[in-house]
Amino acid sequence: MVSYKALVRSVIKNSDIILEVVDARFPDETRNLEVERNVIREKKPFIIVLNKCDLVSKKNIEKAKKRFSKIAPTIFISSKDKSGTTMLRYKILEIANVEKGRDVMVGSVGYPNTGKSSVINAVVGSKKASTSSISGHTRGVQHINAGSRIKFIDTPGVIPFDDNDEYIQGLLSVKDSTHLSDPIGVALKIIEKICAENKSALESFYNVTVEGESQDSYDILELIGLQSNFLKKKGAVDEERAAVRIINDWQRGKLLI
């Protein structure tokens, strides 16, 4: 079986332009510098696509776009409501260096579960690329005709080759709850992230009240478990069940920051 690393290098080589799809909630963490170096080495133009912008405040999106635009043309879109897709089409045709009349081959790369296939479907206007909230769903290269001279090459998600931190992979939806050895630890990281960015969203979604700025994330996990009626015998909170719910809600885009 061809390694993901070799597969992505092949896609870069065979594409006219590359889309690097990143998660707007974690724009820096979901950039893949190894992939970017390979793109630059092959002298191919690339666009950074900030996906899932519907899950992030406009202020944070604009800040990320301003920084990333110094690296490469940057478009923020929501594959959920298809905002930004017309701009993305325009930018692809504007900067791709191809002979007149030839289709533009667009390689799509990035982390698992950043929404590469969903971005393609949003641009195409129909569900041609297979998608799932479970990371690793795309197993091989898919070729998709988007019309108007654009053809996409979709790839499996590529984890940075030296990244083995399970907590980061849980936060970034690289691993879903069924593949995590410590779901409680990952859930605590998610709670910390949301409380730092948008505590009221967490309170509203789970119908809990976080006491002050310093309440322990473990206590908040127990509050959510209690409110969700996830109880063991004798009334103790089932912390792992609560953790799995939080991870699933986060990875399926139900929690906003």
N, C-alpha and C positions, 0 to 999 in steps of 0.2 A: 504493500500500500504506500502511495506517495505521501510523504510527510506534509503537514500543513505549511511548513516553512517553504518547502520546494514548490508546493502548489501555488502559494501566493506569489512567489517570484515569477512563476510561469505566467500567471494572470497579469502581473505588472508588465512583463515583456510583451505580451500579446494585446495589450490595451493601448488605445490612443490617449486616454486620460483616466485618472484614478479618482474615485470618491473615497475619502476616508470618513467613515461614519462614526461619530462619537456621541456619547450620551450627554445631553445638555446638563444633566444634574451633576456630572463628573467630567467636565470637558478636558481637564488636564490629565486626570487619571486614565481616561480611555483613549487618549492619543497613543499611537504605537510608533515610537521613534525608530524602531528597527525597520518597520514598513516604510516610513517616510524616507529613511536613508536609501533604501532600495529604489524607491521611486525617483529620487534625485539622481542616484547613480545611473539609472536608465534614461535620464533626461526627459522624463515624462511630466506633463503638467498635472497638478492634482488640486482638488477642491475639498476643503474640510466642511462636512455637513454636520451641523449641530442638530441632532434629532431629539425628539421628545420635548420640544420647547414648550409644549402645553403643560408640562409638569414643573416648570420653572418660571419665576417672576420675570417680567419683561426687563427689569433693571439688571438682573444677573445675566440674562441672555445678551443684552447689549454690551455689557462689560466683557464677556467672553468673546463676542464677535470682534470687538475692537482690538483685543490682544491677538486673536488668531489670524486676523486679516493681515497682520505683519508677516505671517509665515506663508499663507496661501489664501486665495479667494475663499471666503467663508460664507456659507448660506445656512440660516437656521430654518428648520421646517418642523412641522408636526405631521407625521405620517397618519396620525389618527384623524385629523380634520383636513389634511392635504394642503395646509397653508405653506407657502414657500416653494411649492413644486414647480410653478410656472417660472419663477426666478431661477430655479436650479436647471431646468431645461435650457433656458436662455444662456446661462453661464457656461454650460457644457458645450453648446454649439459655438459660443464666442471664443473660448480659449483652446478648444481641441484643434490640433494642427493636422488636418487631413486634406487630401485632395478633393477638389470640388466634385460633388456628386456621389462621393463614397460615404457609406454609413460610418458613424463614429462608434468605436468599441469602447465601452465604459466599464472599467473594472471596479467592483465594489468590495472594499476590505474594511476590517475593523474587529473589535472585540466581539465575542459571542453576546448575543442579546442586546446589542446597541440598536438593532432594528434595521439592518442592512436590507433584508428582503422586504420589510414593510415600506422602506423608503422607495425601493424600486416599484412596488405595487402602487404607491401613491403617485409616482410620476407617470406610470403606465396608465393608471386609471382603472385598473382591474387587478384581481388577485391572480397574477401569473407566477409569482415566486412564492413557494411554500413557506409559511410562517408558523411560529409557535412561541409561547411565553417561556418554554423550556429551552435553556441554552443548549447549543450543539445540535439544533434541529436540522440545519442545513448541513448535509453530509458531503456533498460533492459540488463541483462547479455546475451552475445552471446558466444557460444562455436564454435571454429574454428579449424579445423584440418590443421596443417601446414606441415604435412609429416615429415619424418626423426625423428620419436619419439616425436615430439613437438605438443602439443595442447594448444591453447590459450583460456583464458577466458577474454573477453572484457567487460568493465563496463562503465556505464555512468560517465561523468566527475564529480569529487567531489570538490566542493568549500570548502576551509578551513572553519571550522564550525563557526568561529567568524569573518569572513571577509565580511563586508557590505559596503566597500568603492566602490562606483560606478565608480570612476575614475580609480582605479586599475583594476576593472573588465572589463572596456572598453579597457584599455591598454593590458590586458592579453587575450582579446577576450573571456572572460567569458560571457559577454553580448554583443550582436550585436547592431547595430545602432537603430533597431526598438524597443529595450527594454531599451534604455537609456533615463532618464528624462532630462539630460543635455548633448546632443551630442556636443555642442560647447565647453563646458569645457573639455570633453574627447579629442576632436580633438586638443585642445591647448596643452594638455599633450603629445599627440603623436608628435606634431610638436616640442615641447621642447626636447623630447627624441631623435628624429632623428637629430635635429640640434646639439645636444651635441655629438652624436656618428658619424654622417656621413652627414653633411650639404649638401655636393655636390650631394649626391644621391637624396635628396629632391628637390634641384634646377633643376637637370636634369630631374627627373620624371615629375615635374609639369611645367617645362620651366619657372621658375621664378628666380629672383636674390635676395638673402638675403643680405641686406646691413650690413656688419660688424657682430661682434659676439653678439651685444646687441640688435638687432632689436626685437621688441616685437612680441611674438607669435601670438597675435591678428592681427597685421599688416600683418604677413605672411599668416594667414588664409584668409584675405581679398584679398591679392595678388593672392592666388590660386583660390579663387572664381571669381575674375575678369578674370584671364587667362582662366578659365573653362567656361566663359560666363554665370555664374550663377547670373543673375541680376533680380532685382525686377523692378517695375514701376519706372520711373524717373531715372533709371540707378544705383540705390543702390545695393550693393552686397547682394545676398541671403546667409547670413552667415550660416544658418542651413543646407542648401543644400550643401554648400562647406564642412561643418563639416562632414556630412554623407558620402560624397565621400571619405574624408581623412580616416575616420574610416573604411569604407569598403575596401579601398586600403590596409590599414595596416593589417586588420584582414585576408585578402585573400592572404597575403604574397607578395604583389607587391612592398612594400617599404623595402629597405635593410638598415641594420645598420652595 
